[in-house]
Amino acid sequence: MRNCLLTACWTLTLASSGHADTPADLAKQIAIIQAVEPEGVGNRNAAAAFQVLSRSGASSLLPLLSAIEASNPIARNWLRASIEVIVERQIASGDPLPLDALRNFLKDRDQSPAARRLTFELMLSIEREATERMIPSFIDDPSNELRRDAVTQIIAQGKRQMAGSMEAAAQSYRQALDAARDVDQIQEIAKAFKEMDLEIDLPRHFGFLTDWKVVGPFHNLERAGFAEKFAPEDGIDLKATYEGKEAEVKWQSLSTMDPYGKVDLNKPYGKLKEVTAYAYHQFDSGMAREAELRLGCKNAWKIWLNGKLVFGRDEYHRGQRIDQYKMPIELLKGPNTILVKLCQNEQKQDWTVQWEFQLRVCDATGAAILATNRGVSKATQE
């Protein structure tokens, strides 16, 4: 319904004619759109504001682009539609667009990644060749969407080079790997490395944590284990023994050789049901810094950093993927403790067997942050 309303407004606006002026209350109209909420709340007012904004002149483009960062996804759709209508009308009428200002906005890495991506797409429609020449400069861009285009070009270059010089192809693929942040591109690069018989340490590249201490199993009867506080949550003592689900349990080492860092708790404990276990890792950071924990998991889980709960999710077997959950954190200089609680439920279908997680530490762009105490990876590429 929301998309239908937006499309109808867009069509009506494109069909209308009239002189395009920047409204005196531009900021007010933007604020009305930014106030829109899920389930259609504020949509009627947003539609009226859209009509005003989309009839405004090209001088409104930069304020509208700048408003994207502080807007929710629904408001962004309205703002994007307004911007696209203005640009399309300017092109159709032959009226000028502020190309220099748009170009500078695109180059400004402090602007919203979403707004810069939209600007890039607009510039492609206006001056494709000149805009495409900018793509190589995105290779280290903080916007993953723009960086992706630069990596795509380098991967394509590597493919062409494989027919002639394997050395040149390898150099291109290494450059692409250093810049890539999206999993599908990294997997494509890893496949090329394998074809060239070159080694690649994917866990290190991603920053997956591969060496753990684990303890369990504790109970998860009637899924109560997620909320219950077992002994490891009171503090980590790797020499301690605890009362487990059926017997005393103690900490043991568990390392993974999975190229994507999957830690499989079925390996030390067997394919159990209605159980809980903990995994502990010490991450030594070379400096105090902002970072992200990124988790993939299809079981119920909680994560603590330095004894403080970061986040948790009490649901089971809803799929797993790399970077499924992103959690901003503050690393301390020196040792940081990471504790993962992982619960397995009572379901017995084949697709509920997995009791595993994958966790990595990275910056906001997805670049790996490696601990100073990180060991040599033994993972194999698949």
Secondary structure as GFF3:
##gff-version 3
##sequence-region A 1 382
A	DSSP	alpha_helix	2	15	.	.	.	ID=ss1
A	DSSP	alpha_helix	26	34	.	.	.	ID=ss2
A	DSSP	three_ten_helix	38	40	.	.	.	ID=ss3
A	DSSP	alpha_helix	43	54	.	.	.	ID=ss4
A	DSSP	three_ten_helix	58	60	.	.	.	ID=ss5
A	DSSP	alpha_helix	61	67	.	.	.	ID=ss6
A	DSSP	alpha_helix	73	93	.	.	.	ID=ss7
A	DSSP	alpha_helix	99	107	.	.	.	ID=ss8
A	DSSP	alpha_helix	113	126	.	.	.	ID=ss9
A	DSSP	alpha_helix	128	132	.	.	.	ID=ss10
A	DSSP	three_ten_helix	135	140	.	.	.	ID=ss11
A	DSSP	alpha_helix	144	162	.	.	.	ID=ss12
A	DSSP	alpha_helix	166	179	.	.	.	ID=ss13
A	DSSP	alpha_helix	183	195	.	.	.	ID=ss14
A	DSSP	alpha_helix	202	206	.	.	.	ID=ss15
A	DSSP	beta_strand	211	219	.	.	.	ID=ss16
A	DSSP	three_ten_helix	221	223	.	.	.	ID=ss17
A	DSSP	three_ten_helix	231	234	.	.	.	ID=ss18
A	DSSP	beta_strand	241	243	.	.	.	ID=ss19
A	DSSP	beta_strand	248	250	.	.	.	ID=ss20
A	DSSP	beta_strand	252	255	.	.	.	ID=ss21
A	DSSP	beta_strand	263	264	.	.	.	ID=ss22
A	DSSP	alpha_helix	266	269	.	.	.	ID=ss23
A	DSSP	beta_strand	275	285	.	.	.	ID=ss24
A	DSSP	beta_strand	289	297	.	.	.	ID=ss25
A	DSSP	beta_strand	300	305	.	.	.	ID=ss26
A	DSSP	beta_strand	308	313	.	.	.	ID=ss27
A	DSSP	beta_strand	325	331	.	.	.	ID=ss28
A	DSSP	beta_strand	334	344	.	.	.	ID=ss29
A	DSSP	three_ten_helix	350	352	.	.	.	ID=ss30
A	DSSP	beta_strand	356	362	.	.	.	ID=ss31
###
